[in-house]
Amino acid sequence: YDKKSARELVCALKKKGLVRTVQKDDEPFKSLGLEAHLPSHQLLHEDKIYESCAVVSSAGSLLGSDLGRMIDKHDIILRFNHAPTREYEIDVGHKTTIRVVNSQVVSKPEFHFLESTLYRNISIVAWDPSKYNHSMEQWYKSPDHDIFTTYFKHRLLNPETDSYLLNPSTLWDLWDYIQAHMPLRIRRNPPSSGFLGLALLLPHCAHVDMFEFIPSFRMTKRCHYYDNVDDISCTFGVWHPLSAEKLLLLSMNIANDTAVFRDGYIRIPGYQTLGC
Ligand code: NCC
């Protein structure tokens, strides 16, 4: 293990962390006649580089941050799961381009994935953890939560919504990357939606600003800005290798300490910017 520069770390992620979504031709979906339910292209498939992209973590420390206006200035704004903007615009902004949702949010009735307007007229990337080294067939037979039924239904009901299913081997490619750059052994659980969101954007953005992923001086026990549950493990991780993700991303950051610890964001240069 040796300390790498921000550039080396970002460029190493480019090599390992290509985010792939399930396509029409992928098995077992093709043989099962499910092609019509799947997109024929990848998310952000055009050859366009967006100047600025924002990843808005759901951290409690966003509350009172006044970051909404800054977040809304970005060309692409990525949020997670059922994190709302309504009533929190001053702190988190009101625009959403992409939502990364996990399979609990897609499948559990309390999240109203099919009914809620949170999941319409934007791009959606839904993911479910497979086991390490499992094929897509094995994953389809035994997903962690039944993501498929609701995902397919959602596509039928909302043809105008651009929605994708993450190819789960992406999660393990990202996991391998994190482990390869950590001196300590991490548990074999997939990275958080936060890390996935960053990996999704780095090929398409000149830089990515991640809000309250590294806790600022507003750090709080509060899990999310939108509910009042106290749980510090939301910030440091218990199942996901969240602390390892955060240390790595802090090593890739090019923003100064005032931006990180007072304002509450890290800035990570995109692959194209670094010429990786
Ligand atoms: O909490 P969650 O994450 O939806 O948060 C989205 C991403 O924001 C970053 N985060 C969040 C809170 C916090 N205090 N600090 C942070 O840095 C993380 O990067 C996180 O990924 C998930 O990753 O999908 C997760 O989802 C929740 C939960 O399933 C959904 O919110 C729906 O209720 C998971 N919690 C539980 O399963 C109890 C969480 O572990 C991961």
Boltz pocket constraint, residues with backbone or C-beta under 6 A from the ligand:
constraints:
  - pocket:
      binder: B
      contacts: [[A, 56], [A, 57], [A, 58], [A, 59], [A, 60], [A, 80], [A, 81], [A, 82], [A, 100], [A, 101], [A, 102], [A, 104], [A, 105], [A, 191], [A, 192], [A, 193], [A, 194], [A, 195], [A, 212], [A, 213], [A, 222], [A, 223], [A, 224], [A, 231], [A, 234], [A, 235], [A, 236], [A, 239], [A, 240]]
      max_distance: 6.0
